[in-house]
Amino acid sequence: MAVVTERARTMIRLDKYLADMGIGTRTEVKQLIKKGKVSVDGIVVKKPETRIDESISLVQADGKALSYVRWEYYMLNKPAGVVSATEDGRDKTVIDLIDSRRRKDLFPVGRLDKDTEGLLLITNDGALAHRLLSPKKHVDKTYFAKVKGLVTADTVQRFGEGLDIGAGDVEMTMPAKLEIIQSGDISLIRLTIQEGKFHQVKRMFQAVGMEVLYLKREAMGTLLLDETLALGEYRELTKEELEKLL
């Protein structure tokens, strides 16, 4: 009985299977199916609503064999000049950089500003994204920054108490951990926060009279940026990385 239940849970419509794998829109794949160009386990199927077992069914579209992927997880070293969006009419997006993607529903987990570099998780796993981004989950996000201004022990204390980054209205941040790497007219710091407010890191330094000149995300939760990835490069998460995140 348990086996039947598991099988029932994995059955999906043929047109959804093909659309998920990027063969075309639901309308386009329906036409492909009705034209007799799709087979399942060697048999031509002309009904888009036909349900198949994604884990064992052998599907071919236009003679091309397909294999279904439910979830995809990529680590991207985001370069500056690319926007953290699924599509954009003007700029290249982080999704455009994932050439090997097999699903069409990938999205970036959180956003990095256009001029910010570093770690970005790309996936289609909405539940994981929610766990990583929810302020209630207190997931650490660590950044390296080059700042115009003298960062001191007093700055560290103020960040640790939380800052008002509102413009007019009070908007307090949660306490953040600020580490001084190098202090001077141009300071190098590492900052760990547990939120993702709009332009938060930049606004925090603005609140103490400083300016962020360069910003790079190094970590998100247990996920650390692979420093062997050049800017714009990506790779799939390892089994170990994924297990820690999940």
Accessible surface in RSA format (square Angstrom, percent):
REM  Atomic radii and reference values for relative SASA: ProtOr
REM  Chains: A
REM  Algorithm: Lee & Richards
REM  Probe-radius: 1.40
REM  Slices: 20
REM RES _ NUM      All-atoms   Total-Side   Main-Chain    Non-polar    All polar
REM                ABS   REL    ABS   REL    ABS   REL    ABS   REL    ABS   REL
RES MET A   1   189.85  98.3 146.31  96.8  43.54 103.7 125.75 106.9  64.11  84.9
RES ALA A   2    82.19  75.6  66.96 103.3  15.23  34.6  74.06 104.3   8.13  21.5
RES VAL A   3   109.83  72.3 106.83  96.7   3.00   7.2 109.75  95.4   0.08   0.2
RES VAL A   4    97.36  64.1  95.82  86.8   1.54   3.7  97.17  84.4   0.20   0.5
RES THR A   5    78.93  56.1  74.10  75.1   4.83  11.5  64.37  86.5  14.56  22.0
RES GLU A   6    80.68  46.3  79.36  60.0   1.32   3.1  44.80  86.6  35.88  29.3
RES ARG A   7   117.92  49.5 117.51  59.9   0.40   1.0  25.72  35.1  92.20  55.9
RES ALA A   8    68.75  63.2  47.35  73.1  21.40  48.7  52.83  74.4  15.92  42.2
RES ARG A   9   165.31  69.4 137.40  70.0  27.92  66.5  67.45  92.2  97.86  59.3
RES THR A  10    22.33  15.9  22.33  22.6   0.00   0.0  21.22  28.5   1.11   1.7
RES MET A  11    70.55  36.5  60.71  40.2   9.84  23.4  56.61  48.1  13.94  18.5
RES ILE A  12    19.59  11.1  18.66  13.9   0.94   2.3  19.59  14.1   0.00   0.0
RES ARG A  13    68.73  28.9  67.74  34.5   0.99   2.4  20.12  27.5  48.61  29.5
RES LEU A  14     0.00   0.0   0.00   0.0   0.00   0.0   0.00   0.0   0.00   0.0
RES ASP A  15     0.00   0.0   0.00   0.0   0.00   0.0   0.00   0.0   0.00   0.0
RES LYS A  16    77.48  37.8  77.48  47.5   0.00   0.0  58.64  52.8  18.83  20.1
RES TYR A  17     0.84   0.4   0.84   0.5   0.00   0.0   0.00   0.0   0.84   1.0
RES LEU A  18     0.00   0.0   0.00   0.0   0.00   0.0   0.00   0.0   0.00   0.0
RES ALA A  19     2.48   2.3   2.48   3.8   0.00   0.0   2.48   3.5   0.00   0.0
RES ASP A  20    13.34   9.3  12.62  12.6   0.72   1.7   0.66   1.6  12.68  12.7
RES MET A  21    21.00  10.9   5.75   3.8  15.25  36.3   3.67   3.1  17.33  23.0
RES GLY A  22    47.56  58.6   0.00   N/A  47.56  58.6  16.98  46.6  30.58  68.5
RES ILE A  23    57.15  32.5  27.69  20.6  29.46  71.0  30.53  22.0  26.62  72.2
RES GLY A  24    15.86  19.6   0.00   N/A  15.86  19.6  15.01  41.2   0.85   1.9
RES THR A  25    72.95  51.9  71.46  72.4   1.48   3.5  69.35  93.1   3.60   5.4
RES ARG A  26    93.32  39.2  90.73  46.3   2.59   6.2  39.39  53.8  53.93  32.7
RES THR A  27    95.33  67.8  93.22  94.5   2.11   5.0  57.81  77.7  37.52  56.7
RES GLU A  28   102.31  58.7  93.75  70.9   8.56  20.4  41.64  80.5  60.68  49.5
RES VAL A  29     1.13   0.7   0.77   0.7   0.37   0.9   1.13   1.0   0.00   0.0
RES LYS A  30    70.59  34.4  70.59  43.3   0.00   0.0  19.84  17.9  50.75  54.1
RES GLN A  31    88.73  49.6  88.73  64.8   0.00   0.0  29.22  62.2  59.51  45.1
RES LEU A  32    30.93  17.2  29.17  20.9   1.77   4.4  30.41  21.4   0.52   1.4
RES ILE A  33     0.00   0.0   0.00   0.0   0.00   0.0   0.00   0.0   0.00   0.0
RES LYS A  34   116.75  57.0  99.06  60.8  17.70  42.1  53.27  47.9  63.49  67.6
RES LYS A  35   137.99  67.3 106.78  65.5  31.22  74.3  61.11  55.0  76.88  81.9
RES GLY A  36    20.45  25.2   0.00   N/A  20.45  25.2   2.74   7.5  17.72  39.7
RES LYS A  37    99.95  48.8  87.05  53.4  12.90  30.7  48.86  44.0  51.09  54.4
RES VAL A  38     0.85   0.6   0.00   0.0   0.85   2.0   0.51   0.4   0.33   0.9
RES SER A  39    17.09  14.4  16.09  21.5   1.00   2.3  11.57  24.6   5.53   7.7
RES VAL A  40    15.64  10.3  12.67  11.5   2.98   7.2  12.67  11.0   2.98   8.1
RES ASP A  41    82.01  57.4  59.60  59.3  22.41  53.0  30.18  71.0  51.83  51.7
RES GLY A  42    71.45  88.1   0.00   N/A  71.45  88.1  33.79  92.7  37.65  84.3
RES ILE A  43   122.68  69.8 119.75  89.2   2.92   7.0 122.68  88.3   0.00   0.0
RES VAL A  44    80.69  53.1  60.70  55.0  19.99  48.2  60.70  52.7  19.99  54.2
RES VAL A  45    23.99  15.8  21.04  19.0   2.95   7.1  23.99  20.8   0.00   0.0
RES LYS A  46   125.26  61.1 113.18  69.4  12.09  28.8  57.39  51.7  67.87  72.3
RES LYS A  47   134.80  65.8 134.41  82.5   0.38   0.9  77.34  69.6  57.46  61.2
RES PRO A  48     9.79   7.1   9.79   8.9   0.00   0.0   9.79   8.1   0.00   0.0
RES GLU A  49    88.34  50.7  81.75  61.8   6.60  15.7  41.99  81.2  46.36  37.8
RES THR A  50    42.68  30.4  34.62  35.1   8.06  19.2  36.55  49.1   6.13   9.3
RES ARG A  51   140.32  58.9 122.14  62.3  18.18  43.3  42.56  58.2  97.76  59.2
RES ILE A  52     7.43   4.2   4.30   3.2   3.13   7.5   7.43   5.4   0.00   0.0
RES ASP A  53     9.07   6.4   7.64   7.6   1.43   3.4   7.17  16.9   1.90   1.9
RES GLU A  54    19.92  11.4  11.87   9.0   8.05  19.2   5.00   9.7  14.92  12.2
RES SER A  55    84.29  71.2  45.77  61.1  38.52  88.7  44.52  94.8  39.77  55.7
RES ILE A  56    99.94  56.9  80.51  60.0  19.43  46.8  87.45  63.0  12.49  33.9
RES SER A  57    15.54  13.1   6.99   9.3   8.55  19.7   0.61   1.3  14.93  20.9
RES LEU A  58   128.93  71.8 126.43  90.5   2.50   6.3 127.40  89.5   1.53   4.1
RES VAL A  59     1.56   1.0   0.00   0.0   1.56   3.8   0.00   0.0   1.56   4.2
RES GLN A  60    76.83  43.0  76.09  55.6   0.74   1.8  13.13  28.0  63.70  48.3
RES ALA A  61     4.52   4.2   1.91   3.0   2.61   5.9   1.91   2.7   2.61   6.9
RES ASP A  62    97.35  68.2  65.48  65.2  31.86  75.3  30.94  72.8  66.40  66.2
RES GLY A  63    65.44  80.7   0.00   N/A  65.44  80.7  33.87  92.9  31.57  70.7
RES LYS A  64   132.37  64.6 126.26  77.5   6.11  14.5  81.11  73.0  51.26  54.6
RES ALA A  65    74.46  68.5  53.02  81.8  21.44  48.8  53.34  75.1  21.12  56.0
RES LEU A  66    26.03  14.5  10.32   7.4  15.72  39.5  14.83  10.4  11.20  30.1
RES SER A  67    67.04  56.7  59.46  79.4   7.58  17.5  47.32 100.8  19.72  27.6
RES TYR A  68    34.82  16.3   7.28   4.1  27.53  71.6   2.84   2.1  31.97  39.4
RES VAL A  69    30.83  20.3  27.55  24.9   3.29   7.9  30.83  26.8   0.00   0.0
RES ARG A  70    99.72  41.9  93.03  47.4   6.69  15.9  33.70  46.1  66.02  40.0
RES TRP A  71   119.46  47.9 104.02  50.3  15.45  36.3  86.12  45.9  33.34  54.1
RES GLU A  72    12.11   7.0   8.96   6.8   3.15   7.5   8.05  15.6   4.06   3.3
RES TYR A  73    22.99  10.7  19.69  11.2   3.30   8.6  14.80  11.1   8.19  10.1
RES TYR A  74     4.63   2.2   4.63   2.6   0.00   0.0   1.06   0.8   3.57   4.4
RES MET A  75     0.00   0.0   0.00   0.0   0.00   0.0   0.00   0.0   0.00   0.0
RES LEU A  76     0.00   0.0   0.00   0.0   0.00   0.0   0.00   0.0   0.00   0.0
RES ASN A  77     8.66   6.0   8.66   8.4   0.00   0.0   0.00   0.0   8.66   8.4
RES LYS A  78     0.00   0.0   0.00   0.0   0.00   0.0   0.00   0.0   0.00   0.0
RES PRO A  79    23.20  16.9  23.20  21.1   0.00   0.0  23.20  19.2   0.00   0.0
RES ALA A  80    51.20  47.1  32.48  50.1  18.72  42.6  32.76  46.1  18.44  48.9
RES GLY A  81    40.93  50.5   0.00   N/A  40.93  50.5  26.26  72.1  14.67  32.9
RES VAL A  82    11.19   7.4  11.19  10.1   0.00   0.0  11.19   9.7   0.00   0.0
RES VAL A  83    23.93  15.7  23.25  21.0   0.68   1.6  23.93  20.8   0.00   0.0
RES SER A  84     4.83   4.1   1.22   1.6   3.61   8.3   1.22   2.6   3.61   5.1
RES ALA A  85    16.41  15.1  15.17  23.4   1.24   2.8  16.41  23.1   0.00   0.0
RES THR A  86    71.84  51.1  57.18  58.0  14.66  34.9  33.65  45.2  38.19  57.7
RES GLU A  87   147.39  84.6 131.19  99.2  16.20  38.6  46.44  89.8 100.94  82.4
RES ASP A  88    65.37  45.8  36.01  35.8  29.36  69.4   7.91  18.6  57.46  57.3
RES GLY A  89    95.17 117.4   0.00   N/A  95.17 117.4  45.58 125.1  49.59 111.1
RES ARG A  90   215.82  90.6 179.56  91.5  36.25  86.3  77.12 105.4 138.69  84.1
RES ASP A  91    30.48  21.3  21.99  21.9   8.49  20.1   4.82  11.3  25.66  25.6
RES LYS A  92   118.32  57.7 105.71  64.9  12.60  30.0  58.28  52.5  60.04  63.9
RES THR A  93     1.10   0.8   1.10   1.1   0.00   0.0   1.10   1.5   0.00   0.0
RES VAL A  94     0.00   0.0   0.00   0.0   0.00   0.0   0.00   0.0   0.00   0.0
RES ILE A  95    13.45   7.7  13.45  10.0   0.00   0.0  13.45   9.7   0.00   0.0
RES ASP A  96    67.40  47.2  52.23  52.0  15.17  35.9  14.04  33.0  53.36  53.2
RES LEU A  97    28.45  15.8  21.83  15.6   6.62  16.6  24.24  17.0   4.21  11.3
RES ILE A  98     0.00   0.0   0.00   0.0   0.00   0.0   0.00   0.0   0.00   0.0
RES ASP A  99   120.72  84.6  91.28  90.9  29.44  69.6  31.92  75.1  88.80  88.6
RES SER A 100    65.68  55.5  46.64  62.2  19.04  43.9  51.78 110.3  13.89  19.5
RES ARG A 101    90.82  38.1  72.40  36.9  18.42  43.8   8.02  11.0  82.80  50.2
RES ARG A 102   102.40  43.0  93.24  47.5   9.16  21.8  47.88  65.4  54.52  33.0
RES ARG A 103    15.17   6.4  11.91   6.1   3.26   7.8   1.04   1.4  14.13   8.6
RES LYS A 104   120.68  58.9  85.73  52.6  34.95  83.2  69.27  62.4  51.40  54.8
RES ASP A 105    63.19  44.3  48.85  48.6  14.34  33.9  39.21  92.3  23.99  23.9
RES LEU A 106     5.55   3.1   0.79   0.6   4.76  12.0   0.79   0.6   4.76  12.8
RES PHE A 107    55.12  27.6  55.12  34.1   0.00   0.0  55.12  33.4   0.00   0.0
RES PRO A 108    16.38  11.9   7.31   6.7   9.07  33.0   7.31   6.0   9.07  56.4
RES VAL A 109     0.20   0.1   0.00   0.0   0.20   0.5   0.20   0.2   0.00   0.0
RES GLY A 110    17.06  21.0   0.00   N/A  17.06  21.0  14.85  40.8   2.21   5.0
RES ARG A 111   178.17  74.8 151.48  77.2  26.69  63.5  60.75  83.0 117.41  71.2
RES LEU A 112     7.51   4.2   2.64   1.9   4.87  12.2   3.93   2.8   3.58   9.6
RES ASP A 113    34.61  24.2  25.73  25.6   8.88  21.0  12.60  29.7  22.01  22.0
RES LYS A 114    95.26  46.5  87.67  53.8   7.59  18.1  55.06  49.6  40.20  42.8
RES ASP A 115    87.33  61.2  73.71  73.4  13.62  32.2  39.61  93.2  47.72  47.6
RES THR A 116     1.68   1.2   1.63   1.7   0.05   0.1   1.04   1.4   0.64   1.0
RES GLU A 117    24.99  14.3  24.99  18.9   0.00   0.0   0.54   1.0  24.45  20.0
RES GLY A 118     0.00   0.0   0.00   N/A   0.00   0.0   0.00   0.0   0.00   0.0
RES LEU A 119     0.36   0.2   0.36   0.3   0.00   0.0   0.36   0.3   0.00   0.0
RES LEU A 120     0.00   0.0   0.00   0.0   0.00   0.0   0.00   0.0   0.00   0.0
RES LEU A 121     0.79   0.4   0.46   0.3   0.33   0.8   0.46   0.3   0.33   0.9
RES ILE A 122     0.00   0.0   0.00   0.0   0.00   0.0   0.00   0.0   0.00   0.0
RES THR A 123     0.00   0.0   0.00   0.0   0.00   0.0   0.00   0.0   0.00   0.0
RES ASN A 124    14.38   9.9   2.44   2.4  11.94  28.8   0.63   1.5  13.75  13.3
RES ASP A 125    11.85   8.3  11.85  11.8   0.00   0.0   0.00   0.0  11.85  11.8
RES GLY A 126    40.51  50.0   0.00   N/A  40.51  50.0  29.80  81.8  10.71  24.0
RES ALA A 127    65.81  60.5  50.42  77.8  15.39  35.0  59.05  83.2   6.76  17.9
RES LEU A 128     0.54   0.3   0.54   0.4   0.00   0.0   0.54   0.4   0.00   0.0
RES ALA A 129     7.34   6.7   7.34  11.3   0.00   0.0   7.34  10.3   0.00   0.0
RES HIS A 130   118.82  64.9 112.45  78.2   6.37  16.3  75.78  78.1  43.04  50.1
RES ARG A 131    86.80  36.4  86.13  43.9   0.67   1.6  46.93  64.1  39.87  24.2
RES LEU A 132    10.11   5.6  10.11   7.2   0.00   0.0  10.11   7.1   0.00   0.0
RES LEU A 133    69.92  38.9  58.07  41.5  11.84  29.8  58.24  40.9  11.68  31.4
RES SER A 134    14.76  12.5   8.42  11.2   6.34  14.6   6.38  13.6   8.38  11.7
RES PRO A 135    77.42  56.4  75.70  69.0   1.72   6.2  76.09  62.8   1.33   8.3
RES LYS A 136   177.10  86.4 156.01  95.7  21.09  50.2 103.73  93.4  73.36  78.1
RES LYS A 137   110.37  53.8  87.91  53.9  22.47  53.5  37.00  33.3  73.38  78.2
RES HIS A 138   100.13  54.7  87.75  61.0  12.38  31.7  62.60  64.5  37.53  43.7
RES VAL A 139    23.97  15.8  19.80  17.9   4.17  10.1  23.73  20.6   0.24   0.6
RES ASP A 140    63.88  44.7  60.36  60.1   3.52   8.3  13.43  31.6  50.45  50.3
RES LYS A 141     5.61   2.7   5.61   3.4   0.00   0.0   4.70   4.2   0.91   1.0
RES THR A 142    20.82  14.8  20.77  21.1   0.05   0.1   9.70  13.0  11.12  16.8
RES TYR A 143    17.71   8.3  17.71  10.1   0.00   0.0   2.95   2.2  14.76  18.2
RES PHE A 144    40.20  20.1  40.20  24.9   0.00   0.0  40.20  24.4   0.00   0.0
RES ALA A 145     0.00   0.0   0.00   0.0   0.00   0.0   0.00   0.0   0.00   0.0
RES LYS A 146    85.21  41.6  85.21  52.3   0.00   0.0  27.85  25.1  57.36  61.1
RES VAL A 147     0.00   0.0   0.00   0.0   0.00   0.0   0.00   0.0   0.00   0.0
RES LYS A 148   118.10  57.6 114.82  70.5   3.28   7.8  60.11  54.1  57.99  61.8
RES GLY A 149    19.26  23.8   0.00   N/A  19.26  23.8  19.25  52.8   0.02   0.0
RES LEU A 150   102.95  57.3  91.38  65.4  11.56  29.1  91.38  64.2  11.56  31.1
RES VAL A 151     0.69   0.5   0.00   0.0   0.69   1.7   0.00   0.0   0.69   1.9
RES THR A 152    52.07  37.0  47.84  48.5   4.23  10.1  45.41  61.0   6.66  10.1
RES ALA A 153    80.41  73.9  69.65 107.5  10.76  24.5  71.61 100.8   8.80  23.3
RES ASP A 154    86.42  60.5  80.46  80.1   5.96  14.1  31.03  73.0  55.40  55.2
RES THR A 155     7.41   5.3   6.37   6.5   1.04   2.5   1.34   1.8   6.07   9.2
RES VAL A 156    48.83  32.1  47.30  42.8   1.53   3.7  47.30  41.1   1.53   4.2
RES GLN A 157   109.29  61.1 100.58  73.5   8.71  20.7  31.90  67.9  77.39  58.7
RES ARG A 158    97.80  41.1  96.81  49.3   1.00   2.4  22.61  30.9  75.19  45.6
RES PHE A 159     0.00   0.0   0.00   0.0   0.00   0.0   0.00   0.0   0.00   0.0
RES GLY A 160    34.68  42.8   0.00   N/A  34.68  42.8  21.38  58.7  13.30  29.8
RES GLU A 161   113.97  65.4  85.84  64.9  28.13  67.0  44.36  85.8  69.61  56.8
RES GLY A 162    10.13  12.5   0.00   N/A  10.13  12.5   0.10   0.3  10.03  22.5
RES LEU A 163     9.16   5.1   7.67   5.5   1.49   3.8   9.16   6.4   0.00   0.0
RES ASP A 164    65.89  46.2  49.42  49.2  16.47  38.9  21.95  51.7  43.94  43.8
RES ILE A 165    11.82   6.7   0.00   0.0  11.82  28.5   4.12   3.0   7.70  20.9
RES GLY A 166    23.75  29.3   0.00   N/A  23.75  29.3   2.27   6.2  21.48  48.1
RES ALA A 167   109.46 100.6  67.88 104.8  41.58  94.6  78.41 110.4  31.05  82.3
RES GLY A 168    85.10 104.9   0.00   N/A  85.10 104.9  41.88 114.9  43.23  96.8
RES ASP A 169   121.70  85.3 116.40 115.9   5.30  12.5  36.51  85.9  85.20  85.0
RES VAL A 170   113.93  75.0  85.83  77.7  28.10  67.7  85.96  74.7  27.97  75.9
RES GLU A 171    57.23  32.9  52.86  40.0   4.38  10.4  24.66  47.7  32.58  26.6
RES MET A 172   100.08  51.8  82.79  54.8  17.29  41.2  74.74  63.5  25.34  33.6
RES THR A 173     7.69   5.5   0.00   0.0   7.69  18.3   0.79   1.1   6.90  10.4
RES MET A 174    52.53  27.2  46.80  31.0   5.73  13.6  42.97  36.5   9.57  12.7
RES PRO A 175    87.36  63.7  74.61  68.0  12.75  46.3  74.97  61.9  12.39  77.0
RES ALA A 176     7.65   7.0   0.42   0.6   7.24  16.5   4.30   6.1   3.36   8.9
RES LYS A 177   148.95  72.7 140.86  86.4   8.09  19.3  88.91  80.0  60.04  64.0
RES LEU A 178     8.22   4.6   0.00   0.0   8.22  20.7   0.00   0.0   8.22  22.1
RES GLU A 179    79.96  45.9  75.26  56.9   4.70  11.2  30.12  58.3  49.84  40.7
RES ILE A 180    61.59  35.1  37.10  27.6  24.49  59.0  37.10  26.7  24.49  66.5
RES ILE A 181    76.29  43.4  44.24  33.0  32.05  77.2  48.57  35.0  27.72  75.2
RES GLN A 182    98.85  55.3  92.87  67.9   5.98  14.2  29.63  63.1  69.22  52.5
RES SER A 183    56.49  47.7  25.26  33.7  31.23  72.0  23.07  49.1  33.42  46.8
RES GLY A 184    21.72  26.8   0.00   N/A  21.72  26.8  21.72  59.6   0.00   0.0
RES ASP A 185   128.05  89.7 115.85 115.3  12.20  28.8  35.58  83.7  92.47  92.2
RES ILE A 186    69.03  39.3  63.97  47.7   5.05  12.2  63.97  46.1   5.05  13.7
RES SER A 187     0.00   0.0   0.00   0.0   0.00   0.0   0.00   0.0   0.00   0.0
RES LEU A 188    37.25  20.7  37.25  26.7   0.00   0.0  37.25  26.2   0.00   0.0
RES ILE A 189     0.03   0.0   0.03   0.0   0.00   0.0   0.03   0.0   0.00   0.0
RES ARG A 190    74.29  31.2  73.15  37.3   1.14   2.7  22.62  30.9  51.67  31.3
RES LEU A 191     0.01   0.0   0.00   0.0   0.01   0.0   0.01   0.0   0.00   0.0
RES THR A 192    25.85  18.4  23.24  23.6   2.61   6.2  11.31  15.2  14.54  22.0
RES ILE A 193     4.41   2.5   3.82   2.8   0.58   1.4   4.41   3.2   0.00   0.0
RES GLN A 194    48.61  27.2  46.91  34.3   1.70   4.0   6.72  14.3  41.89  31.8
RES GLU A 195    15.02   8.6  14.52  11.0   0.50   1.2   2.89   5.6  12.13   9.9
RES GLY A 196    67.01  82.6   0.00   N/A  67.01  82.6  29.30  80.4  37.72  84.5
RES LYS A 197    62.15  30.3  46.85  28.7  15.31  36.4  20.41  18.4  41.75  44.5
RES PHE A 198   148.38  74.2 134.48  83.3  13.89  36.2 141.90  86.0   6.47  18.5
RES HIS A 199    67.34  36.8  57.53  40.0   9.80  25.1  44.76  46.1  22.58  26.3
RES GLN A 200     7.15   4.0   3.20   2.3   3.95   9.4   2.79   5.9   4.36   3.3
RES VAL A 201     6.73   4.4   4.99   4.5   1.74   4.2   4.99   4.3   1.74   4.7
RES LYS A 202    40.39  19.7  39.87  24.5   0.52   1.2  28.47  25.6  11.92  12.7
RES ARG A 203    48.02  20.2  46.08  23.5   1.94   4.6  21.29  29.1  26.73  16.2
RES MET A 204     0.06   0.0   0.06   0.0   0.00   0.0   0.06   0.1   0.00   0.0
RES PHE A 205     0.00   0.0   0.00   0.0   0.00   0.0   0.00   0.0   0.00   0.0
RES GLN A 206   117.20  65.5  98.71  72.1  18.49  44.0  31.07  66.1  86.13  65.3
RES ALA A 207    40.46  37.2   6.96  10.7  33.51  76.2  19.91  28.0  20.55  54.4
RES VAL A 208    22.80  15.0   2.83   2.6  19.96  48.1   6.84   5.9  15.96  43.3
RES GLY A 209    71.98  88.8   0.00   N/A  71.98  88.8  38.32 105.2  33.66  75.4
RES MET A 210    24.29  12.6  16.31  10.8   7.98  19.0  20.15  17.1   4.13   5.5
RES GLU A 211    91.70  52.6  91.11  68.9   0.59   1.4  32.15  62.2  59.55  48.6
RES VAL A 212    20.47  13.5   1.62   1.5  18.85  45.4   1.62   1.4  18.85  51.1
RES LEU A 213    83.87  46.7  47.68  34.1  36.19  91.0  51.76  36.4  32.11  86.4
RES TYR A 214    69.80  32.6  64.26  36.6   5.55  14.4  57.49  43.2  12.31  15.2
RES LEU A 215    11.11   6.2   9.49   6.8   1.62   4.1   9.49   6.7   1.62   4.4
RES LYS A 216    38.99  19.0  38.99  23.9   0.00   0.0   7.30   6.6  31.70  33.8
RES ARG A 217     5.18   2.2   5.18   2.6   0.00   0.0   0.00   0.0   5.18   3.1
RES GLU A 218    33.23  19.1  30.57  23.1   2.66   6.3  12.59  24.4  20.63  16.8
RES ALA A 219    11.41  10.5  11.41  17.6   0.00   0.0  11.41  16.1   0.00   0.0
RES MET A 220     1.67   0.9   1.53   1.0   0.14   0.3   0.68   0.6   0.99   1.3
RES GLY A 221    27.74  34.2   0.00   N/A  27.74  34.2  13.17  36.1  14.57  32.6
RES THR A 222    77.35  55.0  54.72  55.5  22.63  53.9  61.03  82.0  16.32  24.7
RES LEU A 223     2.35   1.3   1.41   1.0   0.94   2.4   2.35   1.7   0.00   0.0
RES LEU A 224   118.38  65.9 112.00  80.1   6.38  16.0 112.00  78.7   6.38  17.2
RES LEU A 225    12.15   6.8   0.79   0.6  11.35  28.5   0.79   0.6  11.35  30.6
RES ASP A 226    32.12  22.5  24.31  24.2   7.81  18.5  11.49  27.1  20.62  20.6
RES GLU A 227   116.11  66.7  87.94  66.5  28.17  67.1  59.56 115.2  56.55  46.2
RES THR A 228   120.76  85.9  89.62  90.9  31.14  74.2  85.25 114.5  35.51  53.7
RES LEU A 229    18.60  10.4  14.42  10.3   4.18  10.5  14.55  10.2   4.05  10.9
RES ALA A 230    55.91  51.4  44.85  69.2  11.06  25.2  55.76  78.5   0.15   0.4
RES LEU A 231    91.97  51.2  66.96  47.9  25.01  62.9  66.96  47.0  25.01  67.3
RES GLY A 232    21.70  26.8   0.00   N/A  21.70  26.8  10.04  27.5  11.66  26.1
RES GLU A 233    83.95  48.2  80.79  61.1   3.16   7.5  30.60  59.2  53.35  43.6
RES TYR A 234    51.99  24.3  33.97  19.3  18.02  46.9  24.93  18.7  27.06  33.4
RES ARG A 235    62.81  26.4  56.96  29.0   5.86  13.9  48.09  65.7  14.72   8.9
RES GLU A 236   117.37  67.4 107.76  81.5   9.60  22.9  24.45  47.3  92.92  75.9
RES LEU A 237    19.19  10.7   0.64   0.5  18.54  46.6   0.64   0.5  18.54  49.9
RES THR A 238    65.26  46.4  56.77  57.6   8.49  20.2  62.58  84.1   2.67   4.0
RES LYS A 239   161.11  78.6 146.71  90.0  14.40  34.3  95.43  85.9  65.68  70.0
RES GLU A 240   114.04  65.5 111.09  84.0   2.95   7.0  32.59  63.0  81.44  66.5
RES GLU A 241    36.76  21.1  33.99  25.7   2.77   6.6  22.99  44.5  13.77  11.2
RES LEU A 242    39.49  22.0  39.49  28.3   0.00   0.0  39.49  27.7   0.00   0.0
RES GLU A 243   106.93  61.4  88.55  67.0  18.38  43.8  42.39  82.0  64.53  52.7
RES LYS A 244   128.39  62.6 101.43  62.2  26.95  64.2  58.89  53.0  69.50  74.0
RES LEU A 245    18.29  10.2   2.27   1.6  16.02  40.3   4.01   2.8  14.28  38.4
RES LEU A 246   105.56  58.8  55.97  40.0  49.59 124.7  70.12  49.2  35.44  95.4
END  Absolute sums over single chains surface
CHAIN  1 A    13418.8      10641.5       2777.3       7416.7       6002.0
END  Absolute sums over all chains
TOTAL         13418.8      10641.5       2777.3       7416.7       6002.0
